[in-house]
Amino acid sequence: MPIITITMRKTAAETKQQLIEKITATAVQITRIPDHHFVISISELDDTNLGIGGKTIEDILKAS
């Protein structure tokens, strides 16, 4: 059973659903493994738990 893990910022349920559908479809196309064997796991991180260039995403967004 292939497991595909995605770690990202918090996002809308609709976006996650699209990711699950399209990533599964692409994985099936490439591997030829049936879709019911794939598990997609999405872990969401708060903007205070992600940093770029020494600043949190939250701080970067506030400065924009």
Backbone bond lengths (Angstrom), bond angles and torsions (degrees), N, CA, C in turn:
res aa  C-N    CA-C-N  psi(-1)  N-CA   C-N-CA  omega(-1)  CA-C   N-CA-C  phi
1 M - - - 1.440 - - 1.527 108.40 -
2 P 1.333 117.61 108.32 1.464 119.96 177.35 1.527 111.40 -69.07
3 I 1.321 115.87 138.46 1.462 121.76 176.23 1.523 107.78 -119.33
4 I 1.323 115.71 125.43 1.455 121.74 177.29 1.521 106.87 -111.51
5 T 1.335 116.11 124.33 1.457 121.29 -176.98 1.520 109.70 -111.91
6 I 1.334 115.15 132.90 1.457 122.05 177.73 1.524 107.06 -121.89
7 T 1.324 116.26 129.54 1.453 120.91 174.69 1.519 106.52 -117.79
8 M 1.327 115.84 125.92 1.463 119.72 -174.49 1.515 111.52 -155.71
9 R 1.331 115.41 174.19 1.460 121.14 173.82 1.523 108.84 -64.52
10 K 1.318 115.35 161.83 1.460 119.76 175.69 1.526 108.58 -60.75
11 T 1.326 115.83 139.36 1.453 121.14 -177.48 1.516 110.68 -146.97
12 A 1.299 116.47 168.26 1.466 122.18 -176.69 1.525 111.43 -67.78
13 A 1.313 115.26 150.81 1.464 121.59 179.46 1.531 110.91 -58.26
14 E 1.318 116.57 -38.05 1.471 120.56 179.93 1.534 110.78 -62.93
15 T 1.304 116.67 -40.17 1.457 121.25 178.58 1.520 110.44 -64.22
16 K 1.320 116.49 -43.81 1.464 120.33 179.12 1.526 110.62 -63.00
17 Q 1.325 117.02 -40.53 1.461 120.71 179.15 1.529 110.58 -61.67
18 Q 1.328 116.42 -43.04 1.468 120.34 178.54 1.530 111.00 -63.92
19 L 1.316 116.85 -42.14 1.467 120.35 177.09 1.529 111.07 -59.07
20 I 1.322 115.63 -47.26 1.469 120.15 -179.02 1.523 110.47 -60.20
21 E 1.320 117.16 -46.30 1.472 121.17 -178.79 1.524 111.70 -64.01
22 K 1.329 116.94 -49.56 1.466 120.26 -174.02 1.525 113.23 -73.96
23 I 1.316 116.79 -37.14 1.460 119.03 177.49 1.522 110.20 -67.85
24 T 1.315 116.93 -40.76 1.465 120.07 177.07 1.527 110.35 -61.53
25 A 1.328 117.24 -47.36 1.463 121.11 -179.57 1.525 111.57 -59.65
26 T 1.323 116.56 -42.42 1.465 120.53 179.38 1.523 110.92 -66.37
27 A 1.316 117.24 -42.83 1.464 121.17 179.17 1.531 111.04 -62.96
28 V 1.321 116.61 -39.79 1.469 120.72 177.72 1.528 110.01 -63.51
29 Q 1.319 116.16 -44.63 1.466 121.15 -179.35 1.531 111.01 -60.92
30 I 1.306 116.54 -42.73 1.469 120.66 -177.25 1.525 112.20 -75.26
31 T 1.337 117.24 -44.67 1.473 120.98 -172.93 1.520 114.00 -92.94
32 R 1.315 116.09 -20.12 1.479 122.37 -174.64 1.541 112.43 63.84
33 I 1.318 115.40 22.40 1.464 121.42 173.92 1.521 106.68 -90.45
34 P 1.344 118.99 134.17 1.466 120.76 -179.01 1.537 112.41 -58.46
35 D 1.333 114.73 146.79 1.468 120.29 -174.74 1.520 114.00 -59.79
36 H 1.322 117.80 -31.20 1.468 119.68 -177.19 1.536 112.83 -70.40
37 H 1.323 116.91 -4.53 1.465 119.93 176.59 1.527 112.65 -92.03
38 F 1.324 117.12 -14.56 1.466 120.44 -175.95 1.525 112.09 -86.41
39 V 1.321 114.27 139.30 1.463 122.00 172.27 1.519 106.19 -117.72
40 I 1.326 116.46 128.02 1.456 121.90 176.14 1.524 107.04 -111.87
41 S 1.329 115.87 125.74 1.455 121.35 179.40 1.521 108.53 -117.40
42 I 1.336 116.35 125.05 1.461 121.15 178.18 1.524 108.41 -113.76
43 S 1.323 115.27 119.71 1.466 121.59 175.03 1.519 107.22 -106.06
44 E 1.323 115.68 127.44 1.450 120.10 -178.91 1.520 110.16 -105.33
45 L 1.325 114.54 135.79 1.456 121.02 179.39 1.517 109.89 -111.75
46 D 1.299 115.73 140.49 1.449 121.75 174.80 1.527 108.72 -69.75
47 D 1.327 116.79 149.07 1.463 120.96 -179.29 1.528 113.43 -60.20
48 T 1.323 117.62 -19.60 1.466 119.84 177.05 1.530 111.06 -81.69
49 N 1.332 117.49 -8.94 1.462 121.77 179.95 1.523 112.74 -103.34
50 L 1.331 116.98 6.23 1.457 122.16 178.57 1.518 108.86 -123.77
51 G 1.303 116.96 137.34 1.453 119.60 179.24 1.508 112.41 -136.09
52 I 1.322 115.49 148.05 1.458 123.06 174.66 1.527 107.04 -135.75
53 G 1.295 116.76 130.23 1.454 120.60 176.52 1.517 114.39 60.31
54 G 1.309 116.78 31.81 1.460 120.82 177.87 1.519 114.75 84.15
55 K 1.324 117.52 4.85 1.467 121.37 179.22 1.521 110.02 -125.67
56 T 1.326 116.07 147.50 1.455 118.89 176.12 1.519 109.32 -72.40
57 I 1.308 115.84 156.39 1.472 120.61 176.30 1.529 109.22 -59.10
58 E 1.325 116.37 -37.96 1.459 120.25 179.06 1.535 110.48 -58.17
59 D 1.326 117.06 -45.81 1.474 120.90 179.93 1.531 111.04 -66.73
60 I 1.314 117.08 -39.37 1.473 120.99 178.35 1.524 110.20 -61.58
61 L 1.328 116.83 -44.73 1.462 120.61 -180.00 1.520 112.24 -65.93
62 K 1.345 116.95 -37.50 1.453 120.53 178.46 1.516 111.35 -64.49
63 A 1.334 116.96 -34.74 1.459 121.76 -177.85 1.527 112.82 -77.58
64 S 1.324 116.76 -15.07 1.476 120.20 -178.04 1.506 112.28 -76.48
